[in-house]
């Protein structure tokens, strides 16, 4: 960051750095920009794989609000996302405060703690599926140990989304923890010393000093979680494929079915675009609220 | 005071246990499932440590010739996509950092926000049209969607922190831009390249969504192969868990041994991404 005001000598010929960027630019154009342009064009066509294409204008877009399965998928996505932002944020902040303390084996335990988010999602989804098994699964056994009734988990339409959120929370709490931990490491020590002298409790210090100071980091974590939870695919697909019925079918899973099961690529492209716009819009809403309520004020530098 | 200190220590120990136990329990249970015979996996209440270990589960997975094929498929796809990403992404990160073209970071952010499936529809049609389906080429190309943005992002941030003085000195001595990059900037950037390499490998290795669409019977990568095992052998948990553990073991080992790089890369990437996002809103622009 300190180099952002470079010396004038190097600024004179900025174009001479273009050869460094050019190969990457070609790749980005080919695998990121081209698919986007092509998707926009396809979304205006009636296009099923194997049959001729016809230009239909915005018909694919008009179809969406009248498609009950799509509308239902939007609600599933919003519920799944709301829970998958809030829960990791709470647990991740708690975990960050704990990992900010000094204790033996801290480095090793932090490594273990971040393993869920680095592990191959399909592999962990497979084991979660076994743990969710109503008769033989270990989760119902653990519930029985504390006297709770057995659940159907992902096999019941009423509990499938919370169960999947449990996996998502288990998997992504570590990322929130790492971001907040980065924020905690940058905190000044003076306010805490003053608060200790004034006899403040641990909770008071957290509530009135730590929390306001780490708000910018919490906001960044919430933003990343929002984007990732909306896009979540691997875990849901591998555990339920959107089922039972379509009880856990999110936009991303419906998009998969439309494009690669029904091969309706025109409609699929339209859904992909609307999905992207939805993600950007929700992110923009969060940015708006941040500005509106000055969540960033305490952060200063960030 | 000392009583209070002891109580604080106990409270901290309980908190540490609470937050780490879900991960520890999960991976131990995964290990337990993978070394048990069917009779132990199907018993209730569950058996945590069996009397007899079913090492056969691992031997079965490793010995099947399909596994070797899928392993090398993953190695080729991840290896090629990562090396290609380093080849184009490291110079690009350097160029963007030196040109101070911070706005170009927005393209990387859009790539990060876009759902993977959105790339798949057009590229699937393109690969079909080119007749490439059935080879590993489509998967290698589409994995660039994952690896190239990571590498550019990390290197861009890294080159912004490396000192300019050495590069300027080399320039005054008559070195060309390429020589400055090759002999001055690149050697200093090795730790950054290591971070970019590790993260690109992990995210490419773990990728599943591209494979389920683009992979045929012979071109599956390990995550796709494991997923297909679920649908075919629903009932034998031991070999399934063993396969799952084998697939994710390289990543878990990397996580433990390269924890410092991973944490540095992820937090720097996340916070930097957040800063770009936050400096983006209409109020300030």
Interface residues (C-beta under 8 A of the other chain):
Chain A: X1 X2 X3 X4 X6 X7 X9 X10 X14 X16 X17 X18 X19 X20 X21 X23 X24 X25 X26 X27 X28 X31 X32 X34 X35 X36 X38 X39 X42 X49 X91 X94 X95 X98 X101 X103 X107 X109 X110 X111 X112 X113 X114 X115 X116 X118 X119 X120 X121 X122 X123 X124 X126 X127 X129 X130 X131 X135 X136 X138 X141 X170 X175 X178 X179 X181 X182 X216 X217 X219 X220 X221 X223 X224 X227 X230 X231 X233 X234 X237 X238 X252 X255 X256 X259 X260 X265 X268 X269 X272 X273 X275 X276 X279 X280 X283 X284 X287 X288 X290 X291 X296 X302
Chain B: X12 X13 X15 X16 X19 X20 X22 X23 X24 X26 X27 X29 X30 X33 X41 X42 X44 X45 X46 X84 X87 X88 X89 X91 X92 X94 X95 X96 X97 X98 X99 X100 X101 X104 X107 X110 X111 X112 X113 X114 X115 X116 X117 X118 X119 X120 X121 X122 X123 X124 X125 X126 X141 X142 X144 X145 X148 X152 X160 X161 X163 X164 X167 X168 X171 X177 X178 X181 X202 X205 X206 X208 X209 X212 X213 X222 X223 X224 X226 X227 X230 X237 X240 X241 X244 X245 X247 X248 X251 X252 X254 X255 X256 X259 X262 X263 X266 X267 X270 X271 X273 X274 X275 X277 X278 X280 X281 X283
